Each structure stands twice: as C-alpha cells, then as structure tokens.
C-alpha cells in the first residue's frame, strides 16, 4: 500500500518500510509525533502545509477524507498488512497497542486512560480551539464578546476539572504516563502559549495543571515531538 497509495506519489517515502506521518506541529499533530518519539518507533514525517492548502490535495484526501491532520500510513499494520489511519485519538490508541506502551494492560486503568483521552477529544480540543479563534484570530475583531466569553468560561471549567483531578496524582491516570497525557497537555500548552490566553482564563488558578504541564514539556521526547514535522 505505501508504494501505490496516492499519498506516496505526492509525498514520496524515503523509506517505505517505516511508518509515514502526515502532519503539522499543531496540538493535534504533535500528539502523534510525541507518541512516536516516546515509543521510539521508526517513522518519517511529511509536512502538510495549510498555507499551501495541502489538506485539500486529492492525494491527502485519499488518506483522510476529512481533510485534517494528522494521518498515518503504516506499512506494517494489523496482520502485517498496510494500514491508513486518521484522527489523532484513534492513532494514539493504535500506536499504543502496536508497541505495547503508554496504555495500561490492567482493564480498569486502560479504560481510565481512554476515558481521559475521549475527554480531551470531545472537550478540551474543541473548546480551547474555539477560544483561540475568538481570542487570537478573526474572532477577536467581533464587537460582541459573548461568543468569546462562552468559550472562556468553558475553558475555565475544563481547566478546573483538570486541576482538581491532578491535585493528588502526577499524570492523568495516576503514576503512569499514558497517551491521555500526550493528548491533553499539548492543548493546554497551546492555550497559554500560542493562543496567549493565560490571563483570560486565570492561569494562576490552576497550579496542579501548571505543574504537570512543566513536567510534560521537560520530557526529551516531548521536546522533539513538538517540532515535528517542520512547518512548510
């Protein structure tokens, strides 16, 4: 599949025997690059440039019809057959199961990890992203601040949930660092960093989140993953 899939004609694989990542260093994108770095899984990264509308290229749409990053093409998928996969949460679960890392084997802990992964996908990502639009991008010019404030309040609520949860544990599922952490903390980092919304959401009110975020960003694999792939 890697050799005859449409995406490889537009973004050729240097080594078609390793996993191919198509992404950008956005919060959703770096979830997967961080996971790949943490798992030490061989891969190649390809930049899908939003500036060049790569996400709408027919070759990319053949891999992800939803025209979003990230997406992967794994030549060694289940049963030894190639696998094309999109949606960052699905990719994290797949990589964790493929490598046997960062997803607990204990059933209760496994479901706790998936619970917080879904919490990020259904709440943190969409809500923080909308706040970024209304605070940093085109939405900041709207005279009516009610839409912005709606997402500010929801971001505060989610950060409060997260801060209380982290009050007696270092990571989302206790002592073990998991794919749930790889999903949650890039979005928190983006909220107070790239979106510059720390003052807006009262960042100082969430010391436990700040502590875990600092621990997360200090990890060498996280530092590498945050820069992959380079923007093109």
C-alpha positions, 0 to 999 in steps of 0.5 A, spaced: 500 500 500 505 505 501 508 504 494 501 505 490 497 509 495 496 516 492 499 519 498 506 516 496 506 519 489 505 526 492 509 525 498 514 520 496 517 515 502 524 515 503 523 509 506 517 505 505 518 500 510 517 505 516 511 508 518 509 515 514 506 521 518 502 526 515 502 532 519 503 539 522 506 541 529 499 543 531 496 540 538 493 535 534 499 533 530 504 533 535 500 528 539 502 523 534 509 525 533 510 525 541 507 518 541 512 516 536 518 519 539 516 516 546 515 509 543 521 510 539 518 507 533 521 508 526 517 513 522 518 519 517 514 525 517 511 529 511 509 536 512 502 538 510 502 545 509 495 549 510 498 555 507 499 551 501 492 548 502 495 541 502 489 538 506 485 539 500 490 535 495 486 529 492 492 525 494 491 527 502 484 526 501 485 519 499 488 518 506 483 522 510 477 524 507 476 529 512 481 533 510 485 534 517 491 532 520 494 528 522 494 521 518 498 515 518 500 510 513 503 504 516 506 499 512 506 494 517 499 494 520 494 489 523 496 482 520 502 485 517 498 488 512 498 496 510 494 500 514 491 508 513 489 511 519 486 518 521 484 522 527 489 523 532 485 519 538 484 513 534 492 513 532 494 514 539 490 508 541 493 504 535 500 506 536 499 504 543 497 497 542 502 496 536 508 497 541 505 495 547 506 502 551 503 508 554 496 504 555 495 500 561 494 492 560 490 492 567 482 493 564 480 498 569 486 503 568 486 502 560 479 504 560 481 510 565 486 512 560 481 512 554 476 515 558 481 521 559 483 521 552 475 521 549 475 527 554 480 531 551 477 529 544 470 531 545 472 537 550 478 540 551 480 540 543 474 543 541 473 548 546 480 551 547 480 551 539 474 555 539 477 560 544 483 561 540 479 563 534 475 568 538 481 570 542 487 570 537 484 570 530 478 573 526 474 572 532 477 577 536 475 583 531 467 581 533 464 587 537 460 582 541 464 578 546 459 573 548 461 568 543 468 569 546 466 569 553 462 562 552 468 559 550 472 562 556 468 560 561 468 553 558 475 553 558 475 555 565 471 549 567 475 544 563 481 547 566 478 546 573 476 539 572 483 538 570 486 541 576 482 538 581 483 531 578 491 532 578 491 535 585 493 528 588 496 524 582 502 526 577 499 524 570 492 523 568 491 516 570 495 516 576 503 514 576 503 512 569 504 516 563 499 514 558 497 517 551 491 521 555 497 525 557 500 526 550 493 528 548 491 533 553 497 537 555 499 539 548 492 543 548 493 546 554 500 548 552 497 551 546 492 555 550 497 559 554 502 559 549 500 560 542 493 562 543 496 567 549 490 566 553 493 565 560 490 571 563 483 570 560 482 564 563 486 565 570 492 561 569 494 562 576 488 558 578 490 552 576 497 550 579 496 542 579 495 543 571 501 548 571 505 543 574 504 537 570 504 541 564 512 543 566 513 536 567 510 534 560 514 539 556 521 537 560 520 530 557 526 529 551 521 526 547 516 531 548 521 536 546 522 533 539 515 531 538 513 538 538 517 540 532 515 535 528 514 535 522 517 542 520 512 547 518 512 548 510 
